[in-house]
Amino acid sequence: MKQRKVTFTNNEGIELAGLLDLPEDEQPLAWALFAHCFTCSKNIKAVASISRALVHRRIAVLRFDFTGIGDSGGDFSATTFSSEIEDLVAAADFMAREYQGPQILIGHSLGGTAVLQATGRIPSATAVVTIGALFDPAHVTRRMGDVQQEIATNGEAKVELGGRPYTLKKAFFDDLDRHDLGQTIGELKTALLVMHSPRDLIVAIDNAAKIYQFAKHPKSFISLDPADHLLSRKEDARYAGEMIAAWVRRYLDIAGEEGKRPEIIDNRVTARTGPDGFFTDLFVNGHPLVADEPISYGGTNRGPSPYDYLLAALGACTSMTVQMYARHKEWPLQDAVTRLRHAKIHAEDCEHCEDKTGKIDRFERELELIGDLTDEQRQRLLEIAEKCPVHRTLHSEVLVETVLREKNMEKP
């Protein structure tokens, strides 16, 4: 996954900061806009995990900080729910101007409520997703308790949200009371996916029921049980992202695009491993893949290991080579099935090895030939299996040259 820092201005002229997550070839099939939760930021781990899952399905995601939050400019105390909606529209306009208008709008918590309100002003939107969203924005007010009295007396109050101090003014709460979400939801002309956990202690699941009730079809609901409101566990955030990616394909006009491989300027295989664990994004000839290590090796087992891919390469090459030869000879081979195993063994246990010191790599390969073949044909195909190009590469002298990419060539 590639990441690009972007900035754009809202209708007040305030500069907002965002991160654009892209497939490795920067050729997405669709674009999504993500609105984070109240006083959260674009960098919250749940948002990053959901974005990664979408990018893996070739959906680009813009996540940005609302006014006065994170890296964005402006004074948070001067913002309102309405101004967050304006920020969303500004972000969508920026995407339409610089890239492509977002077909997918995703919002978490109050961000989900804002997305519902903003959808009618974003013409490119065809699908909307809410995660733990509030049906009644004034719910925020009711959770403030004694703060309301201070605001009524002084016109503002300092509150601590997520471990950080914020100043909220009376105008913020007055603005929340003015929004009628039921009517807005009923007028949506996009597909809607409502996601909520029944164990959400911040925003009760009754909010999801009301959003779903007011919405017209097409609409769907996915339970996020046992997640908490912030999707604090990585597996919960990943699940949400994977479900969104699967659901949204029904409402995107990308069926014809998936078969087209974009022109790949840099056609090298790319592997990108982040700072945590061994989970690795791979990009191979326009195809996104993942790699990891087993849990016993310190990984999270969310993908094949590098040696698994080595076995897969040998297995695929073997089956392809055998099938190609059989077709050329017009032999009745239905399926060529290759099963492999890899292990490190002591060289002294290898009958055919000249060097009897140290350890060597041992590949066990079993070939199954399905079809009405003669014994002679089967034996010949076994011989052909030994001639597959990857097999020959493993047996030949190999040169790997590694260079360090120049610093000024690296993209932010």
C-alpha positions in Angstrom: 0.0 0.0 0.0 1.3 3.4 -1.0 0.6 6.5 1.1 0.5 10.1 0.0 0.2 13.1 2.2 -2.3 15.7 0.9 -3.8 19.0 1.9 -6.8 20.9 0.8 -8.8 23.9 2.0 -12.4 23.9 3.3 -14.9 26.6 2.5 -13.5 28.8 5.3 -10.1 28.7 3.7 -8.6 26.5 6.5 -6.1 23.9 5.4 -7.0 20.3 6.2 -4.5 17.5 6.2 -5.2 14.0 4.8 -3.6 10.7 3.9 -4.4 9.1 0.6 -3.9 5.3 0.7 -3.4 3.8 -2.7 -2.7 0.4 -4.3 1.0 0.0 -5.2 0.5 0.9 -8.9 -1.7 3.9 -7.9 -4.5 2.6 -10.2 -7.5 1.9 -8.0 -10.8 0.5 -9.2 -12.8 2.8 -6.9 -12.3 5.7 -4.4 -13.5 6.0 -0.8 -13.7 8.9 1.6 -13.4 8.2 5.4 -14.8 10.3 8.2 -13.3 9.5 11.6 -15.0 9.6 15.0 -15.6 12.6 17.2 -12.2 14.1 18.3 -10.4 11.1 16.8 -7.9 11.6 13.9 -7.1 10.1 10.5 -4.3 8.1 12.2 -6.5 6.1 14.6 -5.5 2.4 14.3 -9.0 1.3 13.4 -9.2 3.7 10.4 -5.8 2.6 9.2 -6.7 -1.1 9.4 -10.0 -0.6 7.5 -8.2 1.5 4.9 -5.6 -1.2 4.4 -8.3 -3.8 3.8 -9.9 -1.7 1.2 -6.7 -0.9 -0.6 -5.9 -4.6 -0.8 -9.1 -4.8 -2.9 -7.9 -2.0 -5.0 -10.0 0.7 -3.4 -8.2 4.0 -2.7 -9.1 5.8 0.6 -8.8 9.4 1.6 -8.8 9.8 5.4 -8.4 13.3 6.8 -8.5 15.4 10.0 -11.5 17.6 10.6 -10.9 21.3 11.4 -8.8 21.7 14.6 -8.0 18.0 14.8 -4.6 16.3 14.3 -2.6 17.9 11.5 -5.4 20.1 10.2 -5.5 23.9 10.9 -8.3 25.8 12.5 -9.7 26.1 16.0 -11.7 23.0 17.1 -13.7 25.1 19.6 -15.1 27.1 16.8 -16.4 24.0 14.9 -19.9 22.5 14.8 -21.5 19.4 13.4 -22.4 21.4 10.4 -18.8 22.5 9.8 -17.8 18.8 9.9 -20.3 18.2 7.1 -18.8 21.1 5.2 -15.3 19.6 5.7 -16.5 16.3 4.2 -17.9 18.0 1.2 -14.7 19.9 0.7 -12.7 16.6 0.9 -15.0 15.1 -1.7 -14.6 18.1 -4.0 -10.8 17.9 -3.6 -10.9 14.2 -4.6 -13.1 15.0 -7.6 -10.8 17.8 -8.7 -7.5 16.1 -8.2 -8.3 12.4 -8.6 -11.9 11.0 -8.8 -15.0 11.8 -6.9 -15.5 9.2 -4.1 -18.0 6.4 -4.9 -17.9 5.2 -1.3 -18.4 7.2 1.9 -17.5 5.7 5.2 -18.1 7.2 8.6 -17.3 6.1 12.1 -19.4 7.2 15.1 -20.3 10.9 14.7 -18.3 10.8 11.5 -20.9 8.2 10.3 -23.7 10.6 11.1 -21.9 13.4 9.2 -21.5 11.1 6.2 -25.2 10.5 6.1 -25.9 14.2 6.1 -23.3 15.0 3.5 -24.2 12.2 1.0 -26.8 14.3 -0.8 -24.2 16.9 -1.6 -21.6 14.4 -3.0 -22.9 13.4 -6.5 -20.3 10.7 -7.1 -21.4 8.7 -4.0 -23.1 5.3 -4.8 -22.5 3.5 -1.5 -22.5 4.7 2.2 -21.2 2.8 5.2 -21.7 3.8 8.8 -19.8 2.2 11.7 -21.2 2.7 15.2 -23.0 5.8 14.0 -25.4 8.0 16.0 -28.9 8.3 14.8 -29.5 11.4 17.0 -26.5 13.8 17.0 -27.7 15.3 20.2 -26.7 12.0 21.9 -23.3 13.7 22.2 -24.9 16.4 24.5 -26.5 13.8 26.8 -23.2 12.1 27.4 -21.6 15.3 28.6 -23.5 15.3 31.9 -22.5 18.2 34.1 -20.7 19.9 31.2 -24.1 21.2 29.9 -24.6 23.3 33.0 -21.2 24.9 32.7 -21.9 25.6 29.0 -25.2 27.1 29.9 -23.5 29.4 32.4 -20.3 30.3 30.6 -21.1 29.6 27.0 -18.3 27.0 26.8 -16.6 24.3 28.8 -13.4 22.4 28.8 -13.8 18.6 28.5 -11.4 15.7 28.2 -12.1 13.4 25.3 -9.8 10.4 24.6 -7.3 11.7 27.1 -7.0 15.1 25.4 -8.5 18.5 26.5 -11.0 20.2 24.2 -13.1 23.4 24.5 -16.7 23.0 23.4 -18.9 26.0 22.9 -22.7 26.4 23.2 -23.0 26.8 19.4 -21.7 23.3 18.9 -24.6 21.8 20.9 -27.2 24.1 19.5 -26.1 23.0 16.0 -26.5 19.3 16.9 -30.1 19.9 17.9 -31.0 21.3 14.5 -30.3 18.2 12.5 -33.1 15.8 11.6 -31.3 12.6 10.5 -34.5 10.5 10.0 -35.6 12.6 7.0 -32.1 12.7 5.5 -31.7 8.9 5.7 -35.1 8.4 4.1 -34.0 10.6 1.1 -30.8 8.7 0.5 -30.3 7.6 -3.1 -27.4 5.4 -2.4 -26.9 1.8 -1.1 -26.4 1.8 2.7 -24.4 -0.5 4.9 -25.0 -0.1 8.7 -22.3 -1.7 10.9 -22.6 -1.8 14.7 -21.6 -3.9 17.6 -24.2 -5.0 20.2 -21.5 -4.5 22.8 -20.9 -0.9 22.0 -21.1 1.0 25.3 -20.6 4.5 23.8 -23.3 4.4 21.1 -26.0 1.9 21.7 -27.0 -0.5 18.9 -30.5 1.0 19.0 -29.0 3.8 16.9 -28.2 1.3 14.1 -31.8 0.0 14.3 -33.2 3.5 13.8 -30.8 4.3 10.9 -31.8 1.0 9.2 -35.5 1.5 9.9 -35.5 5.0 8.2 -33.4 3.9 5.2 -34.9 2.6 2.0 -33.5 -0.4 0.1 -30.9 -1.3 -0.9 -29.7 -1.5 2.7 -27.7 -4.0 4.7 -26.7 -4.6 8.3 -23.5 -6.3 9.6 -23.0 -7.0 13.3 -19.5 -6.2 14.6 -19.8 -8.3 17.7 -17.7 -8.6 19.9 -16.0 -5.2 19.0 -16.1 -2.1 21.2 -17.0 1.3 19.9 -13.5 2.2 18.7 -12.8 -1.2 17.2 -9.7 -1.2 19.4 -8.7 -4.8 18.5 -7.0 -5.1 15.1 -9.0 -8.2 14.2 -12.2 -6.3 14.6 -11.1 -3.4 12.4 -9.7 -5.8 9.8 -13.0 -7.7 9.8 -15.0 -4.4 9.3 -12.7 -3.5 6.4 -13.0 -6.9 4.7 -16.8 -6.8 5.0 -17.0 -3.3 3.5 -14.8 -4.3 0.6 -16.9 -7.4 -0.1 -20.2 -5.6 0.3 -19.4 -2.5 -1.8 -18.5 -4.5 -4.9 -22.2 -5.2 -5.5 -22.8 -1.4 -5.9 -19.7 -0.4 -7.9 -19.5 -0.6 -11.7 -16.1 -2.2 -11.7 -16.9 -5.7 -13.1 -15.4 -4.8 -16.5 -12.5 -3.0 -15.0 -11.3 -5.9 -12.9 -10.2 -7.9 -15.9 -8.2 -5.0 -17.3 -4.7 -4.7 -16.0 -3.5 -1.1 -16.0 -0.2 -0.2 -17.6 2.4 -0.8 -14.9 5.2 1.7 -15.2 7.3 -0.1 -12.6 6.7 -3.8 -13.3 8.9 -5.1 -10.5 7.5 -7.3 -7.7 7.1 -5.0 -4.7 7.2 -6.1 -1.1 6.3 -3.5 1.7 6.7 -4.5 5.4 5.6 -2.0 8.0 7.2 -1.3 11.5 4.9 -3.8 13.3 5.4 -7.5 13.0 6.0 -9.3 9.6 2.8 -8.6 7.7 3.8 -7.6 4.2 1.9 -6.1 1.3 3.0 -7.6 -2.1 2.3 -6.3 -5.5 2.9 -8.7 -8.4 2.1 -7.8 -12.0 -0.9 -5.7 -10.9 -2.1 -8.2 -8.3 -2.2 -7.3 -4.6 -1.0 -10.2 -2.3 0.0 -10.5 1.3 2.7 -12.4 3.2 3.3 -13.1 6.9 5.0 -15.5 9.2 3.3 -18.1 11.5 2.4 -17.0 15.0 5.2 -19.3 16.3 7.7 -17.2 14.4 6.4 -13.9 15.7 4.0 -13.2 12.9 0.2 -13.0 12.8 -0.3 -15.8 10.2 -2.4 -13.5 7.9 -0.8 -14.7 4.8 1.6 -17.3 3.3 5.3 -17.1 4.4 8.1 -16.4 1.9 8.9 -20.1 1.7 5.3 -20.8 1.1 5.5 -18.6 -1.9 8.6 -20.3 -3.1 6.8 -23.6 -2.9 3.8 -22.1 -4.7 6.1 -20.8 -7.5 7.6 -24.3 -8.0 4.2 -26.0 -7.8 2.5 -23.6 -10.2 5.4 -23.9 -12.7 5.4 -27.7 -12.5 1.7 -28.0 -13.1 1.7 -25.4 -15.9 4.7 -27.1 -17.7 3.2 -30.6 -17.5 -0.2 -29.3 -18.7 1.4 -27.4 -21.6 3.3 -30.4 -22.8 0.2 -32.6 -22.6 -1.8 -30.2 -24.6 0.9 -30.0 -27.2 0.9 -33.8 -27.5 -3.0 -33.8 -27.4 -2.9 -36.2 -24.5 -6.0 -36.6 -22.3 -4.7 -34.9 -19.2 -7.5 -33.3 -17.2 -5.7 -31.9 -14.2 -2.1 -31.7 -13.2 -1.9 -31.4 -9.4 1.4 -30.7 -7.6 1.8 -31.0 -3.8 5.0 -29.8 -2.1 6.8 -29.6 1.2 10.0 -27.9 2.2 12.4 -28.7 5.0 16.0 -28.1 6.0 18.0 -31.3 6.4 21.6 -32.3 7.2 23.7 -32.5 4.0 25.0 -35.9 5.3 21.5 -37.3 4.9 21.4 -36.4 1.2 22.4 -39.4 -1.0 23.0 -37.3 -4.1 24.7 -34.3 -2.6 28.5 -33.9 -3.1 29.0 -31.5 -0.1 28.2 -33.4 3.1 28.6 -30.5 5.5 26.0 -28.2 7.0 22.3 -28.2 6.0 20.5 -28.1 2.6 17.0 -27.3 1.4 14.9 -30.3 0.6 11.8 -30.0 -1.5 9.3 -32.9 -1.6 7.2 -32.8 -4.8 4.3 -35.1 -5.5 2.7 -35.0 -9.0 -0.8 -36.3 -9.5 -2.0 -36.7 -13.1 -5.7 -37.0 -13.6 -6.8 -38.3 -16.9 -6.9 -41.5 -19.1 -3.2 -41.6 -19.7 -1.0 -44.6 -20.6 1.9 -45.6 -18.4 4.3 -44.3 -21.0 2.6 -40.9 -21.1 2.6 -40.6 -17.3 6.3 -41.4 -17.1 7.1 -38.9 -19.8 5.1 -36.2 -18.0 7.0 -37.0 -14.8 10.2 -36.3 -16.8 8.8 -33.0 -18.1 8.1 -31.9 -14.6 11.8 -31.8 -13.9 12.2 -29.3 -16.7 9.9 -26.5 -15.4 11.7 -23.1 -15.5 11.4 -22.5 -11.8 12.9 -26.0 -11.1 15.8 -25.1 -13.3 16.3 -21.8 -11.6 16.5 -23.5 -8.2 19.2 -25.8 -9.6 21.2 -23.1 -11.4 23.7 -20.6 -10.2 21.7 -17.6 -8.9 22.9 -14.0 -8.7 21.0 -11.5 -6.5 22.2 -7.9 -6.6 20.9 -5.5 -4.0 21.1 -1.7 -4.3 19.8 1.0 -1.9 17.2 3.4 -3.3 18.4 7.0 -3.3 16.7 9.1 -0.6 15.5 11.8 -3.0 13.7 9.1 -5.0 11.5 8.0 -2.1 8.0 9.3 -2.1 6.3 10.6 1.1 
